[in-house]
Amino acid sequence: MKAQEIRELSDKELDEKLSDSEEELFNLKFQLATGKIQNPGSIVHLRRDIARLKTIQTERKRTQEKAGSTPTTEEAAKA
C-alpha cells in the first residue's frame, strides 16, 4: 500500500487497517515458525506497510496537537 493511498483513509479506517495488518503479521510469523508459509517475503512488505500506517498516524496526531495548542493572538498578547 502506498503512502498516498493511506493518507486518503479516514482516521477510523487507518486504525482498522493498522490492527488488521498487525494481526496478519502475527499470523504470518506463526506460519513461518511452523514452516507453512507460502511467501516469506510477504512479512517484509507487511512490516513496511505497518510502518507507513504508523508514520501517517503519528503525522496526523502531531498536526492535530499543533493546531490545538497554537496560541491565539489574544493568548500571545496576555503572555
Buried (B, 14 or more C-beta within 10 A) or exposed (E): BEEEEBEEBEEEEBEEBBEEBBEBBEEBEEBEEEEEBEEEEBBEEBEEBBEBBBEBBEEEEEEEEEEEEEEEEEEEEEE
